[in-house]
Amino acid sequence: MKLALLVVCLALCAGVPAALAQEKVDLRNTHERVICVVPMIGAGTMEDPRRPMYAPKPGDKADANGIIAFTYQLSDDGKSAIVEFVARDRAALEPILKDKDARFDVKVFERGKGHRDLMRREFQKHKRDFDPDQFGIQVP
C-alpha cells in the first residue's frame, strides 16, 4: 500500500516539470480565424461608418457566437481591406468562407491552412508592403 502510494506520488511529481516547461500558445493562433480581402462598405457616416465587409458596426452588441474580433489594413487603393476575422466557432465564419458573389473579389485564406507564399502574393496585389508575419490580432 505504501509502495503504491509512493509510486503514484513520484509519477505525479515527474510530470510537473514537463507541464511547467510547455510554451504558451501565441494569442494570434487561438480560436477560428480567416484572413481575407474584402471590399470596404459603409457611407462614412456615424450611422453607417466605413468598415470592411462582414465587420460588425461599432456599437453593435457583441455576439459570443459571432465574430469576436477583427483587424484590418486598408488596401493601397482604399477600396478594399485585408482583414483577419476571429470567432470562437467556425460557423460564424461560414458566410465569409462561402462568399461567391462575383461583384466582390473576396479572397479567403484560413489561418494555418494555406500556402504562406500564395497568401503573401495575393495580399501584396492589394497592399504592396503587406507582411502576414506582422499581421493579426491577439485574442485571449
C-alpha positions as CSV (number, residue, x, y, z in Angstrom):
1,M,0.0,0.0,0.0
2,K,2.7,2.4,1.0
3,L,4.8,1.4,-2.1
4,A,1.8,2.1,-4.4
5,L,1.2,5.5,-2.8
6,L,4.9,6.3,-3.2
7,V,4.8,5.3,-6.9
8,V,1.8,7.4,-7.6
9,C,3.4,10.5,-5.9
10,L,6.6,10.0,-7.8
11,A,4.7,9.7,-11.1
12,L,2.8,12.9,-10.4
13,C,5.9,14.8,-9.4
14,A,7.7,13.6,-12.5
15,G,5.0,15.2,-14.7
16,V,5.1,18.7,-13.1
17,P,8.3,19.9,-14.7
18,A,7.0,18.9,-18.2
19,A,3.8,20.7,-17.6
20,L,5.5,23.9,-16.4
21,A,8.0,23.8,-19.3
22,Q,5.3,24.0,-22.0
23,E,5.4,27.1,-24.1
24,K,2.3,29.3,-24.2
25,V,0.3,29.5,-27.4
26,D,0.7,32.7,-29.3
27,L,-2.6,34.5,-28.9
28,R,-2.6,35.2,-32.7
29,N,-3.1,31.4,-33.1
30,T,-6.1,30.9,-30.9
31,H,-9.8,30.5,-32.0
32,E,-11.0,30.1,-35.6
33,R,-9.5,32.7,-38.0
34,V,-9.7,33.7,-41.6
35,I,-7.6,36.3,-43.4
36,C,-9.3,37.7,-46.5
37,V,-9.5,40.6,-48.9
38,V,-13.0,42.2,-48.8
39,P,-14.4,45.4,-50.1
40,M,-14.9,48.4,-47.8
41,I,-18.5,49.2,-47.2
42,G,-20.5,52.0,-45.4
43,A,-21.3,55.5,-46.3
44,G,-18.8,57.1,-43.9
45,T,-21.5,58.5,-41.5
46,M,-22.0,57.9,-37.8
47,E,-24.9,55.6,-38.6
48,D,-23.0,53.7,-41.3
49,P,-19.3,54.0,-40.8
50,R,-16.7,52.8,-43.4
51,R,-15.6,49.3,-42.5
52,P,-14.6,46.1,-44.1
53,M,-17.5,43.9,-45.4
54,Y,-18.5,41.4,-42.7
55,A,-17.1,43.6,-39.9
56,P,-19.7,44.5,-37.3
57,K,-20.6,48.1,-36.9
58,P,-19.0,49.9,-33.9
59,G,-21.5,49.9,-31.1
60,D,-23.3,46.7,-32.3
61,K,-23.9,44.3,-29.4
62,A,-21.2,41.6,-29.4
63,D,-22.4,38.1,-30.2
64,A,-20.3,35.4,-28.4
65,N,-21.2,33.1,-31.3
66,G,-20.3,35.6,-34.0
67,I,-17.2,37.4,-34.9
68,I,-15.4,38.3,-31.7
69,A,-12.6,40.4,-33.1
70,F,-11.1,41.7,-36.3
71,T,-8.2,43.8,-37.5
72,Y,-7.6,45.2,-41.0
73,Q,-5.2,47.1,-43.2
74,L,-6.7,49.3,-45.9
75,S,-5.5,48.4,-49.4
76,D,-3.4,50.8,-51.4
77,D,-6.4,52.0,-53.4
78,G,-8.6,52.4,-50.4
79,K,-11.4,50.3,-51.9
80,S,-10.8,47.1,-50.1
81,A,-9.1,45.8,-47.0
82,I,-7.0,42.8,-45.8
83,V,-8.9,41.6,-42.8
84,E,-8.4,38.9,-40.1
85,F,-11.7,37.8,-38.6
86,V,-11.7,35.8,-35.3
87,A,-14.5,33.7,-34.0
88,R,-14.9,31.1,-31.3
89,D,-16.8,28.8,-33.7
90,R,-16.2,28.1,-37.4
91,A,-19.9,28.5,-38.1
92,A,-19.6,32.3,-37.5
93,L,-17.1,32.4,-40.4
94,E,-19.1,30.4,-42.9
95,P,-20.7,33.4,-44.6
96,I,-17.2,34.6,-45.4
97,L,-15.8,31.2,-46.4
98,K,-18.8,30.6,-48.7
99,D,-18.9,34.1,-50.4
100,K,-19.0,33.5,-54.1
101,D,-20.6,36.9,-55.1
102,A,-18.9,37.8,-58.4
103,R,-19.4,41.5,-57.7
104,F,-16.9,41.3,-55.0
105,D,-13.4,39.9,-55.4
106,V,-13.3,38.2,-51.9
107,K,-10.2,36.1,-51.4
108,V,-10.2,34.0,-48.2
109,F,-7.4,32.0,-46.5
110,E,-7.8,30.1,-43.3
111,R,-5.1,30.8,-40.8
112,G,-2.7,27.9,-40.7
113,K,-4.3,26.1,-43.7
114,G,-2.7,27.5,-46.7
115,H,0.4,28.1,-48.6
116,R,2.0,31.2,-47.0
117,D,3.7,32.4,-50.2
118,L,0.5,32.2,-52.1
119,M,-1.3,34.2,-49.4
120,R,1.5,36.8,-49.3
121,R,1.5,37.2,-53.1
122,E,-2.3,37.6,-53.2
123,F,-2.4,40.2,-50.4
124,Q,0.5,42.1,-51.9
125,K,-1.6,42.7,-55.0
126,H,-3.8,44.8,-52.8
127,K,-1.2,46.3,-50.4
128,R,2.3,46.3,-51.7
129,D,4.2,46.2,-48.4
130,F,1.8,43.6,-46.7
131,D,3.6,41.2,-44.3
132,P,1.5,38.3,-42.9
133,D,4.1,37.8,-40.2
134,Q,3.3,41.2,-38.7
135,F,-0.5,40.9,-39.2
136,G,-3.0,39.6,-36.8
137,I,-4.8,40.3,-33.6
138,Q,-4.2,38.7,-30.2
139,V,-7.4,37.3,-28.7
140,P,-7.3,35.6,-25.3
